[in-house]
């Protein structure tokens, strides 16, 4: 289990991570989402021990991460800004990783390299961005660590390779209980694979929830409202997160149990209403809009 307890990190006057507390359970895919500059990459670097937190603590299976080789040995970190030796080949990287990860599975690595069509002896600086990401994922999986940290791992991968990487993660979770922690802007990709998500905004965490449970408790309502009295009743009777309209067509994002929301809407005698599930992207927009990150203020 990974645990953050009131973690903060500053860079000069910028507070990149602000009082973050969260728990990442073992054997599940945890998605870390957030606005630009929210602190996702900084949180990842704190988690793998590159940065020391200014305040709070980060533990992996009960051990502090920073300056702790035992805790770090349980983590493999795939950075968004990847670094490889200037003239290095995949075989060179294997020799390096074997010194840090004694359980590195060379046989599995060779098998996956062949399946992904990557050459052992080719210089990595001639690889495309997507090929470098594939190589990093293969090395991360074959390091046999308990936790795999992925910062924008799907960025640069074509649709076939994205599905292949997801399938690889699922297999490792089932076979040995791997725990991937994936930070990404691509919410549609995370929605397919993540079981839990944490939403960061301005360095702080807005929520950390089970994705399926979260979807069951937030909904989108589209309805036609022709009378002000009906609008007032809905505003008073529902826990509304956001509201918008085009003429008589209103769209609400609301919190609550589906059955209770449906029962309330049935009693309003509206000309038309429809209750719809929200995608992770729509939830992200709704939650951040409440906290001042509104697309309308950015483009108008």
NORMOWO-V880464 format. One record per run of one state. SS is the DSSP state (~ for helix, > for strand, _ for the rest). FROM is the first residue (numbers start at 1). TO is the last residue. If there is no record, write none. Layout:
ss: [SS | SS]
from: [FROM | FROM]
to: [TO | TO]
//
This chain:
ss: [_ | > | _ | > | _ | > | _ | ~ | _ | > | _ | > | _ | ~ | _ | > | _ | > | ~ | _ | ~ | _ | > | ~ | _ | ~ | _ | > | _ | ~ | _ | > | _ | ~ | _ | > | _ | > | ~ | _ | > | _ | ~ | _ | > | _ | > | _ | ~ | _ | > | _ | ~ | _ | ~ | _]
from: [1 | 2 | 12 | 14 | 25 | 30 | 35 | 40 | 48 | 55 | 61 | 63 | 65 | 69 | 73 | 75 | 79 | 89 | 90 | 101 | 106 | 116 | 123 | 124 | 127 | 129 | 143 | 147 | 152 | 159 | 177 | 179 | 184 | 187 | 194 | 196 | 202 | 204 | 211 | 217 | 218 | 225 | 228 | 238 | 239 | 247 | 249 | 256 | 258 | 267 | 273 | 278 | 280 | 291 | 295 | 300]
to: [1 | 11 | 13 | 24 | 29 | 34 | 39 | 47 | 54 | 60 | 62 | 64 | 68 | 72 | 74 | 78 | 88 | 89 | 100 | 105 | 115 | 122 | 123 | 126 | 128 | 142 | 146 | 151 | 158 | 176 | 178 | 183 | 186 | 193 | 195 | 201 | 203 | 210 | 216 | 217 | 224 | 227 | 237 | 238 | 246 | 248 | 255 | 257 | 266 | 272 | 277 | 279 | 290 | 294 | 299 | 300]
//
